[in-house]
Every structure is written in C-alpha cells, then in structure tokens.
C-alpha cells in the first residue's frame, strides 16, 4: 500500500500545474522613436531654451529635451511632462527650474519642430 501512495502523490503533484490555463505573455510595446533632428532644429531649440534660462546649454540639456519630447510623444499628462522637465532641466542647468519655466520649456519643445515621431 505504501508503495502505491508515493507514486500516486508524485503523479498528482506533477499534474497539478498542467490544469492551469496558460496565460499569454504580455504583448511587447513598440519602442517609441522620434525623428532625428536637423542641426538647424537643434540650434534653434538650444537658442530658445537659453532664453528661458541661460544655464540651459550643452549636451545634457539637449538630452533632457529629447527625453521630454519622448514623454510628450507618449502622450503623458501635461502635469507629468512639467514635472519631468522641471526635474531633468534642474539637473542639467545645475540650478532649480521653476514650474513656470518648465511650462515654457515644454511649449518650446512642442513648437520647435524637432519633437516628431519617426
């Protein structure tokens, strides 16, 4: 009798997972890509951003603008865009960026023409 119980328990344990419904793997979301900006667009963007705050310059600020653009293209809520811009540009400018300036930066990024899907 003991010899039959052990294999029966093993069979029950082995088959326990087989009855569960298979859950489909989450669908991969396509990576968001933006069009590569022209040099003229980069220059115009950086010139406009420097008007908001002269310390917004260089590669770090351009990367911050690119990341802000991706948030815009993803359709994130405007308040989330403002918070993201305020955080990133405060770091790239090495000084706090006000909410009003962050709003101006978002508008500049939207209007510049470099923030478009590829």
TAGIFEN-V960109 format. One record per residue. N is the residue number from 1. RES is the residue in one small letter. PHI is phi in degrees with one decimal (none if undefined). D_CENTER is the distance of its C-alpha to the mean C-alpha in whole Angstrom. Layout:
BEGIN
n = [N | N]
res = [RES | RES]
phi = [PHI | PHI]
d_center = [D_CENTER | D_CENTER]
END
This chain:
BEGIN
n = [1 | 2 | 3 | 4 | 5 | 6 | 7 | 8 | 9 | 10 | 11 | 12 | 13 | 14 | 15 | 16 | 17 | 18 | 19 | 20 | 21 | 22 | 23 | 24 | 25 | 26 | 27 | 28 | 29 | 30 | 31 | 32 | 33 | 34 | 35 | 36 | 37 | 38 | 39 | 40 | 41 | 42 | 43 | 44 | 45 | 46 | 47 | 48 | 49 | 50 | 51 | 52 | 53 | 54 | 55 | 56 | 57 | 58 | 59 | 60 | 61 | 62 | 63 | 64 | 65 | 66 | 67 | 68 | 69 | 70 | 71 | 72 | 73 | 74 | 75 | 76 | 77 | 78 | 79 | 80 | 81 | 82 | 83 | 84 | 85 | 86 | 87 | 88 | 89 | 90 | 91 | 92 | 93 | 94 | 95 | 96 | 97 | 98 | 99 | 100 | 101 | 102 | 103 | 104 | 105 | 106 | 107 | 108 | 109 | 110 | 111 | 112 | 113 | 114 | 115 | 116 | 117 | 118]
res = [x | x | x | x | x | x | x | x | x | x | x | x | x | x | x | x | x | x | x | x | x | x | x | x | x | x | x | x | x | x | x | x | x | x | x | x | x | x | x | x | x | x | x | x | x | x | x | x | x | x | x | x | x | x | x | x | x | x | x | x | x | x | x | x | x | x | x | x | x | x | x | x | x | x | x | x | x | x | x | x | x | x | x | x | x | x | x | x | x | x | x | x | x | x | x | x | x | x | x | x | x | x | x | x | x | x | x | x | x | x | x | x | x | x | x | x | x | x]
phi = [none | -62.6 | -67.2 | -86.8 | -68.7 | -60.7 | -64.5 | -66.4 | -63.7 | -62.7 | -65.3 | -63.8 | -63.7 | -66.9 | -88.3 | -58.6 | -73.3 | -72.4 | -84.3 | -72.1 | -70.0 | -71.1 | -96.3 | -68.2 | -67.8 | -61.0 | -69.1 | -72.7 | -89.3 | -65.4 | -66.8 | -81.3 | -122.8 | -108.2 | -65.0 | -71.2 | -71.6 | -78.6 | -61.4 | -63.3 | -65.7 | -60.7 | -62.5 | -62.7 | -61.4 | -66.0 | -64.9 | -66.5 | -66.8 | -65.9 | -69.3 | -73.1 | -154.2 | -60.2 | -82.1 | -84.2 | -157.2 | 79.5 | -62.5 | -59.4 | -69.8 | -66.5 | -62.5 | -60.4 | -65.8 | -64.6 | -65.8 | -64.3 | -60.8 | -61.5 | -62.9 | -64.8 | -66.7 | -71.1 | 83.1 | -61.1 | -57.2 | -57.0 | -63.9 | -67.1 | -61.2 | -62.1 | -63.6 | -62.5 | -62.6 | -60.5 | -66.8 | -66.6 | -73.6 | -63.8 | -73.7 | -72.3 | -91.6 | 57.6 | -161.3 | -62.0 | -106.1 | -71.4 | -62.3 | -62.6 | -66.8 | -62.3 | -62.9 | -63.3 | -62.8 | -60.1 | -63.0 | -62.5 | -62.2 | -66.0 | -87.5 | -65.9 | 100.9 | -86.8 | -93.2 | -135.1 | -69.5 | -75.8]
d_center = [62 | 60 | 59 | 58 | 55 | 53 | 52 | 52 | 49 | 48 | 47 | 46 | 43 | 43 | 42 | 40 | 37 | 38 | 39 | 35 | 33 | 31 | 27 | 25 | 22 | 19 | 18 | 15 | 12 | 13 | 10 | 9 | 11 | 12 | 16 | 17 | 18 | 22 | 24 | 25 | 22 | 20 | 24 | 24 | 20 | 21 | 25 | 23 | 21 | 24 | 26 | 24 | 24 | 26 | 24 | 21 | 22 | 21 | 18 | 16 | 16 | 15 | 12 | 11 | 12 | 10 | 7 | 8 | 9 | 6 | 6 | 9 | 9 | 8 | 10 | 9 | 12 | 14 | 15 | 11 | 10 | 14 | 13 | 10 | 12 | 15 | 14 | 12 | 15 | 18 | 17 | 17 | 20 | 22 | 23 | 22 | 20 | 22 | 20 | 22 | 21 | 17 | 18 | 20 | 17 | 15 | 18 | 19 | 16 | 16 | 20 | 20 | 19 | 17 | 14 | 15 | 14 | 16]
END
